[in-house]
């Protein structure tokens, strides 16, 4: 048996997360055999994480396993889909059994938490790279998309955007925060929480939705482009974060608006649905904040608490900038 198959059998196939009844045949054959439930659409998303681009090469493997899956589950959350199946592709520089076991421990724990099962994948030798594909279910016509925002809708965000970006700045020495704020921001960077329960709760309420991976302002721009509208954000309504608690609200704005890696849900909501959304997301354990309103005029406008316009110095992350 080759080293590759030993790794697969001993370190991956035994760490698959949940064991689902709709998996007729999982890891071990050329193809998995899966049984989609009747009356459901299949939501599919794939993300690629590259060492030195999406994470530091010396990242702690348990946290990296968690994050590699979390960023993909976040896409299902943004679509209002229930997680089901996962495939994993790994390019590894060497057969480091200890590293891979720790990575898979973090990966499988999050999969089990959300009832998802690893059903297949591939490993190969090369620079460290992680490809994860997730599959989930959503009732026909119930999926959340980017294209439904309408003038008058509220612009809302779950959680506290900007803390993961602050964690990255801390790691590179570009920011200093006192404890416990520093530890909190680093945890938000390394172990994001996919907002699955919030996405499910928003089905039938949110008019548009996206997860914040490249920065709130930039990702809101995707909703505005898909929906053919604009928006005004009230910076004074951005939720209090560890950065604003430590350094003040204005110091936190660039992290909240242009920082990535939050994996919070940014969504639009008819004003008449606000009370119902508050009740549902409270039940899901995920608070949200109303931070603006959708406008008929194109473009994104930022307004300071004193009513003056605010210029964003930079947008969000761009791979090919």
N, C-alpha and C positions, 0 to 999 in steps of 0.2 A: 504493500500500500504506500503510495507516495505521500510526501509531507503535506501536500495540498489537501488530499482527502482525509488525512489524519486530523488536520485542523478543522475541516468541515464537520467531520463526524463527532469529534470530541468537544469542540469549543463553540460551534454554531448550532448544530442540529439539536443539541440538548438544551438550548436556551432560546426557545421560540415564543415566549410570552404565553398568552392564553391558548387553551386547546379548544378549538371551535368545532361544533358539529357540522358546519357547512364546508369543512375541509375534508374532502374524500380521500385525498392523497397529498401529503405535504412534502417536506424535504426528503431527498433520496432518489428521485426519479428524474428523467429529463424534463418533465413538466409536472407542475402541481395540478390536481384536479379539484376544482372549486364549484360549489353549488350556490349560485346567487338566489336569494329569496324571491318568490314571485311578487310582482307588483312593486318592485323597487328599481330605481336607476342606479348605475354604478358610477361613483365619483372616483377619479384616478388622478394622482399627482406624483411628480417625481422631482426631487431636488438633488443637486450634486454639491458636495462639500470637499474643498481642496485644501490641503495643508498649506499654510502661508497666505491663503486668501480668506477662507472662512474661519479658520482656527489656527492657533499656533502649533507648530510641529510637536512641541513638548506638552501639549494639553493633556490634562489628567484623563486617562482612558475611560473611567466609569462615567465621568461627566460628559465626555465626548460621545459616548454611546447614547446617553440620554438625549443630548442636544441633537444628534444626527436624526433621531426619530422624531423628537419634539417639533422640529421645524417643518417636517412633513405632515405630522398630525395637525399642525396649525393651519395648513391649507385645507384639510378636511373641515376643520372648525369654521373657517371662513366661508365654506360652502354649505354649512349646516348639515354635514354628513356624519354618519355614525361609523367609526373605524371598524374594519374587518380584517383585511389581509395585508401583509407586508412582504416585499422582496428586497433583498440587500445585495449590493455589489461592493466588494472591497478590493482595492488595489493596495497591497502592503509591500513595504520595502524589504521585509524579511519575515520569517516564520517565528515571531515572538509570541510564544504561547501565553505568557503571563499578561502581556499587553492585550491580546485578543480576548482572553477570558474576562478581563476587567471591562473592556469595551462592551462585550456581549452581556455582561451582568447589568450594566446601566441601560442598555438597549432593551433587554428582555423585561426588566422591571417596569419600564414605562409602557411597553406593549401590553403586559399583563394588566396594568392599572386601567387601561382603556379597552380591554377585551379584544385586543388584536393579536393575530398569530402570524409569525414569520413562516412563509410557505415555500420559499425558494430564493435563489440568488446565484452568485458566482464570486470566486476569489481569483486574483492574479497577482503577479509580482510587478512592482513599479513604485513610483512616488505615491505617498499616502493620499488616497482619494476614496471618498465614501459616496455611494449612490444609493438612495432609498426611494422606493416606490410604494405608495400607500393606496389602498382601495377601500372605499366606504360605500354605504348605502344611503339613499335619500328617496323619499316618496316622489313620484312624478309631479313636476311642477312646483315642488317645495324648496328646491335648491336656492341658496343665496348666491347672487351674482353681483358684478360690479356695475351693471347697467341700468338699475332701476331708480336711482335718485331723482327726485323731482323738486322743483322750486318750492320752498317753504318747509321742506323736510329739515329735521334736526341733524346735526353732525355730532356723532357720539364716539367715545373711545372707552374700552374697558381698561381697568387697572391704571397703572402709572407709567406712561411712556417716557423714555429717556434714560431710565436707570441702567439698562444694559449698555447703552452707549457710554455712559459715565463709567461703568465698569471697565470697558475697553480702554478709555482714557486713563483710568487708574493703572491698568496693567502696563501701559506704555509710558507711564510717568508724566503724562500731560495734565493730570489733575490730582489734587490732594483733597481728601475728605476725611473727617474724623470718624472714629468708630461710634456707633455701629453702622454708620451709613456706608462706609467703604466695603465692609463685608457683605452688606445687603446688595449693593450694586454689582459686586463680583458674582454673587450667587445668581442674580438676575441674568447676567451675561452667560454664565456657564450652564445653568439649568433652567431654561425658560419653561413656562407652564403653557402647554397648548390649551386653548380655551374651548375645548370640545363641548362641555356642558352649556357654555354661553351660546355657541353657535346653534346647538339644537334648540335652545330656548328662544332664539331669535327667528326661527322659521315661522313664517306667516306674519311677522311683525316688521322686520327690517326691510327697507326698500332696496338697499345695496349694502355690500359688505366686502372687506378685504382684510388680510392680516398685515400688520405693520412689520415688515422685514427690512425695508430700505430707508425708512424714515417716514414719519407721519405726513408731512407736507407732500412728499413725492408720491407716497401711496394713495393719499387722497386725490392727487392729480389723476391717477388711473381711474378712480371712480368718476371724477368729473369728465374726463375724456370719453369714457364709455357711456356716460349718461347724457352727455351734451349739455352740461350746465356749469355753473361756477359755485363758489362758496365764500363765505366770510367767517373767519375764525376769531373768537374773542380770547386773546391770550390770557386775560385774567381768569378765564374759566378752565384753563388747563389744570388737571388735578395735581395736588401737592405731591412731590416726589422726595426721595432722600436727598437729591441735589438741591432742590428748592428749600428744604428744611435746613440744610447745612449752610447754603451759600446765598439764599434768596431766590425769589421767583424769576427775576430777569436772567440770572445766571443759568437757570435751568431751561430756559426757552430753546436755546440752540440744540441741546440734547434731546428734548421732547419733540421738536419739529423736524430735525435733520438726522437724528441718530437712528441707527437700525437695530436689529436683533431683539426688538421688544416682543414680537409675536403676540401683541394684543390685537383685539378685533376693533377695527375702525368701521363704523357703520352709519348709515343714514336711516332716519325713522320719521314717519309721519307724526306730527305733534300730537295728534289724537291718540297715538299708541304709546305715549311716554309712560303713563301710569302702569299699563300692562307690562311694558318692558322692564320697568323698575321692579315689579313684583316677581316676574319670571327670573330675572338675573339675580335678584336677592336670594331666591330659592336655589339657584345654581351656585351660590357662593361667589359671585363675580360682580362686584360693583362697577358702574360705568358713570361717565360724566358727559354732560351735554356741553360741547365746546364751540358750537357754531351753527350756521344755518346755510342751507343750499339756496343759491341765487339763480335767477334766470340768465344773468349775464355771465359769459365765460370768464375764467380766471379765478385765481385764489387771492383773497385779500385778508391780511392779518391786521388786527386792530388791538392796540395797546389798551390797558385799563383806563387811561385818560382820554381815549377816543382817537388818539393820533394813529396814523398808519405805521406799520412796522415792516421794514425790509428784511427779508431773510437773506443772510450773507451767503449761505450755500444750501443746496438742496439735499437730497439723500445720497445713498451709495449708488455708484454706477460702475459696473464691472469694466467697461471699456472707455471710461473717461480718461 
